[in-house]
Amino acid sequence: MNQPQVKKTTHKRRLFGTDGVRGVANQEPMTSEMALKLGRAIARVLHEPDPSDQSGRGRPPSFAVRNGETDKHRFKILIGKDTRLSGYMLETALASGIVSMGADVLLVGPLPTPGVAFLTRSMRADAGVVISASHNPYQDNGIKFFSWDGFKLPDEVEARMEEMIFGGELEEARPTASAIGKAFRVSDAVGRYNVFLKNSFRRRLTLEGLKIVVDCGNGAAYKVVPEVLAELGADILPIGVQPDGENINRRCGALHPESAREVLLHEGADFAVALDGDADRAVFIDETGEILDGDHVLAICALDMQEKGVLKGGGVVATVMSNLGLDLAMQKAGLEVVRTQVGDRYVVERMLEGNYNLGGEQSGHILFLDHNSTGDGAVTCLQMLALMVEKRKRLSELHSVMRRLPQVLVNVGVRERKELAHMPKVMRKIDEIEKSLAGRGRVLVRYSGTELLARVMLEGEDQKKIRAMADAIASEIRAEVGK
């Protein structure tokens, strides 16, 4: 198993986490004022050479910038959002900041994060913005950015935007008169993404005869995913498709797959999918009611792609959170698992570096780089359904390729992200437990990049034993930095 590729940076983040800026809506940093500044910063940073050239990524923001013709190019920035009430407030502020810097705005309304990534590329925008806090409750919101190519902005560009915001640079440039930007609403955004999704499904296949539960979590996919599955012939049972601004992720979606499971078992459905608030991740339920995570999806798809001769890189990219059962399944097939730190942005970076086309996270973010530049719950769902139809197998048969080792995850609310090395009692407890596992399990302790949480993960052969171990480490963390 390869060691995680940890990206080192000397910049201390003040705004951006592993997936953009996130927090409670209308409180710092998720205020209208900060959204306006972020809008100004993304519009301003497009005029500069791309610092990611130095990191090996080498994708400059636009053709005009590549040729030194920024004065002749009118920048376009696309904005999408999920269904949260606060999305209206932040969308308006972001758009105001962008046009105040002389760039135009394309407003697509509620649309999955991967749909925004796709439209940023297909509409030749210079950047894309998503207003969403993904799986968080409706009180939270977030802002994340995509480059012109549909990939998330690299750390270096986000760092430069922070410099602009906190260094006062944004006050230096204020276009006037006709140099101020305009805002346009894109009325057919859902239809464009719908066509893209259907094109990712093999044309000779159909979903006729399949009864599918689709739980959209009252989020951004509430319209497009049920529409796509129905157009491909499925008999769909939609839930979580009546957003009211406050019910996103509430007892539904990828965080609560038990809701879709209940409907599946009651209706005798063949398959269920549960999406999170911005639909970049998906959780699946087989016909028996068993819930599958991203590790099972990676194993199933990797073996199928290997069989077809289309798997690149000789394996898959996963994170340090993925179950050891994935490694064992891949080793059996002569494939490798390359691990990164948590965050789909880091999975993508490693995939690009090693020319992999399949990667993802246990949480359900799966990346098929042959189809889209970010995790796409709808594309993942269609790939799984295509496999079922093509192989004429039920999902319960497909996921038998991997056996999951017992795994325990304990979340501890913390008041600060204090370095583990500076907490000797915590480190002693971790060392003690690692020695007792004697190589027949593993311990991983890390902080969440989006919430004030410490995550304690253990794997081993005995569920009760590793639960007690995880609780012991969590108790030490709680005593040191707990809320």
Secondary structure, DSSP 4 states (H G I P E B T S, - for coil): -PPPBPPP-SPPPSS-BTTBEEEETTSTTSSHHHHHHHHHHHHHHTTS--GGGGGT----S-HHHHTT-GGG---EEEEEE-S-TTHHHHHHHHHHHHHTTT-EEEEEEE--HHHHHHHHHHTT-SEEEEE--TTS-TTEEEEEEEETTSSBPPHHHHHHHHHHHHHTGGGS----GGGS--EEE-TTHHHHHHHHHHHTS-TT---TT-EEEEE-TTSTTTTHHHHHHHHTT-EEEEES----SS-TTTT-STT-THHHHHHHHHHT-SEEEEE-TTSS-EEEE-TTS-EE-HHHHHHHHHHHHHHHT---TTEEEEETTS-HHHHHHHHHTT-EEEEE-SSHHHHHHHHHHHT-SEEE-TTS-EEETTT-SS--HHHHHHHHHHHHHHHT--HHHHGGG--PPPEEEEEEEBSS---GGG-HHHHHHHHHHHHHHTTSSEEEEEE-SSSSEEEEEEE-S-HHHHHHHHHHHHHHHHHHHB-
